[in-house]
Amino acid sequence: MDIVKFNVDMQEQVNDFFEKCFSAVGIPYSPKDRHADVANVESHYMNNGCFWCLIDDNNVIGTIAIRKIDDAKRIVELKRMFVLPEFQGNGYGRLLLEHAVKCAQEQEYQKICLDTRKEFSVAQHL
């Protein structure tokens, strides 16, 4: 298992990953509208935060991102924290969360916010 910073060569694999994740909770993947941020990670996260992938055997099995929401107040938002269902329950979500928190602290952010749907109760638990 490795947590790697997103690069544009990973975009197709990230699209496949999110299609699986949203499908698993009964939400259609809509890369042209409500999921446009993950359909173009480079423009939505890499200049205004960061996006990481959890890789197992050259496959994306988890993701997490942080995005600046108030630079003056040093606040970021935790975004797109997902682990494929078949890999859940192994501590990978916590691993991703700890990685994102550490990176935010290293950049001297003071607060991390999370806005999530009720279907994602695991994210709320972490």
Contact map, one row per residue, 1 for C-alpha under 8 A:
111000000000000000000000000000000000000000000000000001111000000000000000000000000000000000000000000000000000000000000000000000
111100000000000000000000000000000000000000000000000001110000000000000000000000000000000000000000000000000000000000000000000000
111110000000000000000000000000000000000000000000000111100000000000000000000000000000000000000001000000000000000000000000000000
011111000000000000000000000000000000000000000000000111100000000000000000000000000000000000000000000000000000000000000000000000
001111100000000000000000000000000000000000000000011110000000000000000000000000000000000000000000000000000000000000000000000000
000111110100000000000000000000000000000011000000011110000000000000000000000000000000000000000000000000000000000000000000000000
000011111110000000000000000000000000000001000000000000000000000000000000000000000000000000000000000000000000000000000000000000
000001111110000000000000000000000000000011000000000000000000000000000000000000000000000000000000000000000000000000000000000000
000000111111000000000000000000000000000000000000000000000000000000000000000000000000000000000000000000000000000000000000000000
000001111111110000000000000000000000000000000000000000000000000000000000000000000000000000000000000000000000000000000000000000
000000111111111000000000000000000000001110000000000000000000000000000000000000000000000000000000000000000000000000000000000000
000000001111111100000000000000000000000000000000000000000000000000000000000000000000000000000000000000000000000000000000000000
000000000111111110000000000000000000000000000000000000000011000000000000000000000000000000000000000000000000000000000000000000
000000000111111111000000000000000000011000000000000000000001000000000000000000000000000000000000000000000000000000000000000000
000000000011111111100000000000000000011000000000000000000000000000000000000000000000000000000000000000000000000000000000000000
000000000001111111110000000000000000000000000000000000000000000000000000000000000000000000000000000000000000000000000000000000
000000000000111111111000000000000000000000000000000000000001100000000000000000000001000000000000000000000000000000000000000000
000000000000011111111100000010000000010000000000000000000000000000000000000000000000000000000000000000000000000000000000000000
000000000000001111111110000110000000000000000000000000000000000000000000000000000000000000000000000000000000000000000000000000
000000000000000111111111000000000000000000000000000000000000000000000000000000000001000000000000000000000000000000000000000000
000000000000000011111111100000000000000000000000000000000000000000000000000000000111100000000000000000000000000000000000000000
000000000000000001111111111110000000000000000000000000000000000000000000000000000000000000000000000000000000000000000000000000
000000000000000000111111111110000000000000000000000000000000000000000000000000000000000000000000000000000000000000000000000000
000000000000000000011111111000000000000000000000000000000000000000000000000000000000100000000000000000000000000000000000000000
000000000000000000001111111000000000000000000000000000000000000000000000000000000000000000000000000000000000000000000010000000
000000000000000000000111111100000000000000000000000000000000000000000000000000000000000000000000000000000000000000000000000000
000000000000000000000111111110000000000000000000000000000000000000000000000000000000000000000000000000000000000000000000000000
000000000000000000100110011111000000000000000000000000000000000000000000000000000000000000000000000000000000000000000000000000
000000000000000001100110001111100010000000000000000000000000000000000000000000000000000000000000000000000000000000000000000000
000000000000000000000000000111111111000000000000000000000000000000000000000000000000000000000000000000000000000000000000000000
000000000000000000000000000011111111111000000000000000000000000000000000000000000000000000000000000000000000000000000000000000
000000000000000000000000000001111111001000000000000000000000000000000000000000000000000000000000000000000000000000000000000000
000000000000000000000000000001111111000000000000000000000000000000000000000000000000000000000000000000000000000000000000000000
000000000000000000000000000001111111100000000000000000000000000000000000000000000000000000000000000000000000000000000000000000
000000000000000000000000000011111111111000000000000000000000000000000000000000000000000000000000000000000000000000000000000000
000000000000000000000000000001111111111100000000000000000000000000000000000000000000000000000000000000000000000000000000000000
000000000000000000000000000000100111111110111000000000000000000000000000000000000000000000000000000000000000000000000000000000
000000000000011001000000000000100011111110010000000000000000000000000000000000000000000000000000000000000000000000000000000000
000000000010011000000000000000110011111110000000000000000000000000000000000000000000000000000000000000000000000000000000000000
000000000010000000000000000000000001111111110000000000000000000000000000000000000000000000000000000000000000000000000000000000
000001010010000000000000000000000000111111111100001000000000000000000000000000000000000000000000000000000000000000000000000000
000001110000000000000000000000000000000111111110000000000000000000000000000000000000000000000000000000000000000000000000000000
000000000000000000000000000000000000100111111110000000000000000000000000000000000000000000000000000000000000000000000000000000
000000000000000000000000000000000000110111111111000000000000000000000000000000000000000000000000000000000000000000000000000000
000000000000000000000000000000000000100011111111111000000000000011100000000000000000000000000000000000000000000000000000000000
000000000000000000000000000000000000000011111111111000000000000000000000000000000000000000000000000000000000000000000000000000
000000000000000000000000000000000000000001111111110000000000000000000000000000000000000000000000000000000000000000000000000000
000000000000000000000000000000000000000000011111110000000000000000110000000000000000000000000000000000000000000000000000000000
000000000000000000000000000000000000000000001111111000000000000011110000000100000000000000000000000000000000000000000000000000
000011000000000000000000000000000000000000001111111100000000000011100000000000000000000000000000000000000000000000000000000000
000011000000000000000000000000000000000010001100111110000000001111000000000000000000000000000000000000000000000000000000000000
001111000000000000000000000000000000000000000000011111000000001110000000000000000000000000000000000000000000000000000000000000
001111000000000000000000000000000000000000000000001111100001111100000000000000000000000000000000000000000000000000000000000000
111100000000000000000000000000000000000000000000000111110001111000000000000000000000000000000001000000000000000000000000000000
111100000000000000000000000000000000000000000000000011111111110000000000000000000000000000000000000000000000000000000000000000
110000000000000000000000000000000000000000000000000001111111100000000000000000000000000000000000000000000000000000000000000000
100000000000000000000000000000000000000000000000000000111110000000000000000000000000000000000000000000000000000000000000000000
000000000000000000000000000000000000000000000000000000111111000000000000000000000000000000000000000000000000000000000000000000
000000000000100000000000000000000000000000000000000000111111100000000000000000000000000000000000000000000000000000000000000000
000000000000110010000000000000000000000000000000000011110111111000000000000000000000000000000000000000000000000000000000000000
000000000000000010000000000000000000000000000000000011110011111000000000000000000011001000000000000000000000000000000000000000
000000000000000000000000000000000000000000000000000011100001111100000000000000001111000000011001000000000000000000000000000000
000000000000000000000000000000000000000000000000001111000001111110000000000000011110000000000001000000000000000000000000000000
000000000000000000000000000000000000000000000000001110000000011111000000000001111100000000000001100100000000000000000000000000
000000000000000000000000000000000000000000001000111100000000001111100000000001111000000000000000000100000000000000000000000000
000000000000000000000000000000000000000000001000111000000000000111110000000111100000000000000000000100010000000000000000000000
000000000000000000000000000000000000000000001001110000000000000011111000000111100000000000000000000000000000000000000000000000
000000000000000000000000000000000000000000000001100000000000000001111110011110000000000000000000000000000000000000000000000000
000000000000000000000000000000000000000000000000000000000000000000111110001110000000000000000000000000000000000000000000000000
000000000000000000000000000000000000000000000000000000000000000000011111111100000000000000000000000000000000000000000000000000
000000000000000000000000000000000000000000000000000000000000000000011111111100000000000000000000000000000000000000000000000000
000000000000000000000000000000000000000000000000000000000000000000000111111000000000000000000000000000000000000000000000000000
000000000000000000000000000000000000000000000000000000000000000000000111111000000000000000000000000000000000010000000000000000
000000000000000000000000000000000000000000000000000000000000000000010111111100000000000000000000000000000001111000000000000000
000000000000000000000000000000000000000000000000000000000000000000011111111110000000000000000000000000000000111110000000000000
000000000000000000000000000000000000000000000000100000000000000001111110011111000000000000000000000000010000101110000000000000
000000000000000000000000000000000000000000000000000000000000000001111000001111100000000000000000000000000000000111100000000000
000000000000000000000000000000000000000000000000000000000000000111100000000111111000000000000000000100000000000111100000000000
000000000000000000000000000000000000000000000000000000000000000111100000000011111000000000000000000000000000000001000000000000
000000000000000000000000000000000000000000000000000000000000001110000000000001111100000000000000000000000000000000000000000000
000000000000000000000000000000000000000000000000000000000000011110000000000001111110000000001001100000000000000000000000001000
000000000000000000001000000000000000000000000000000000000000011100000000000000011111000000001000000000000000000000000000000000
000000000000000000001000000000000000000000000000000000000000111000000000000000001111101100011000000000000000000000000000000000
000000000000000010011000000000000000000000000000000000000000110000000000000000000111111100000000000000000000000000000000000000
000000000000000000001001000000000000000000000000000000000000000000000000000000000011111100000000000000000000000000000000000000
000000000000000000000000000000000000000000000000000000000000000000000000000000000001111100000000000000000000000000000000000000
000000000000000000000000000000000000000000000000000000000000100000000000000000000011111111010000000000000000000000000000000000
000000000000000000000000000000000000000000000000000000000000000000000000000000000011111111111000000000000000000000000000000000
000000000000000000000000000000000000000000000000000000000000000000000000000000000000001111110000000000000000000000000000000000
000000000000000000000000000000000000000000000000000000000000000000000000000000000000001111110000000000000000000000000000000000
000000000000000000000000000000000000000000000000000000000000000000000000000000000000000111111110000000000000000000000000000000
000000000000000000000000000000000000000000000000000000000000010000000000000000000010001111111111000000000000000000000000000000
000000000000000000000000000000000000000000000000000000000000010000000000000000001110000100111111100000000000000000000000000001
000000000000000000000000000000000000000000000000000000000000000000000000000000000000000000111111110000000000000000000000000001
000000000000000000000000000000000000000000000000000000000000000000000000000000000000000000111111111000000000000000000000000000
001000000000000000000000000000000000000000000000000001000000011100000000000000001000000000011111111100000000000000000000000000
000000000000000000000000000000000000000000000000000000000000000100000000000000001000000000001111111110000000000000000000000001
000000000000000000000000000000000000000000000000000000000000000000000000000000000000000000000111111111000000000000000000000000
000000000000000000000000000000000000000000000000000000000000000000000000000000000000000000000011111111100000000000000000000000
000000000000000000000000000000000000000000000000000000000000000111000000000001000000000000000001111111110000000000000000000000
000000000000000000000000000000000000000000000000000000000000000000000000000000000000000000000000111111111000000100000000000000
000000000000000000000000000000000000000000000000000000000000000000000000000000000000000000000000011111111100000000000000000000
000000000000000000000000000000000000000000000000000000000000000000000000000000000000000000000000001111111110000000000000000000
000000000000000000000000000000000000000000000000000000000000000001000000000100000000000000000000000111111111100000000000000000
000000000000000000000000000000000000000000000000000000000000000000000000000000000000000000000000000011111111110000000000000000
000000000000000000000000000000000000000000000000000000000000000000000000000000000000000000000000000001111111100000000000000000
000000000000000000000000000000000000000000000000000000000000000000000000000000000000000000000000000000111111100000000000000000
000000000000000000000000000000000000000000000000000000000000000000000000010000000000000000000000000000011111110000000000000000
000000000000000000000000000000000000000000000000000000000000000000000000011100000000000000000000000000011111111100000000000000
000000000000000000000000000000000000000000000000000000000000000000000000111000000000000000000000000000001001111100000000000000
000000000000000000000000000000000000000000000000000000000000000000000000011100000000000000000000000000000000111110000000000000
000000000000000000000000000000000000000000000000000000000000000000000000001111000000000000000000000010000000111111000000000000
000000000000000000000000000000000000000000000000000000000000000000000000001111000000000000000000000000000000001111100000000000
000000000000000000000000000000000000000000000000000000000000000000000000000011100000000000000000000000000000000111110000000000
000000000000000000000000000000000000000000000000000000000000000000000000000011000000000000000000000000000000000011111000000000
000000000000000000000000000000000000000000000000000000000000000000000000000000000000000000000000000000000000000001111101001100
000000000000000000000000000000000000000000000000000000000000000000000000000000000000000000000000000000000000000000111111100000
000000000000000000000000000000000000000000000000000000000000000000000000000000000000000000000000000000000000000000011111100000
000000000000000000000000100000000000000000000000000000000000000000000000000000000000000000000000000000000000000000001111100000
000000000000000000000000000000000000000000000000000000000000000000000000000000000000000000000000000000000000000000011111111100
000000000000000000000000000000000000000000000000000000000000000000000000000000000000000000000000000000000000000000001111111110
000000000000000000000000000000000000000000000000000000000000000000000000000000000000000000000000000000000000000000000001111111
000000000000000000000000000000000000000000000000000000000000000000000000000000001000000000000000000000000000000000010001111111
000000000000000000000000000000000000000000000000000000000000000000000000000000000000000000000000000000000000000000010001111111
000000000000000000000000000000000000000000000000000000000000000000000000000000000000000000000000000000000000000000000000111111
000000000000000000000000000000000000000000000000000000000000000000000000000000000000000000001100100000000000000000000000011111
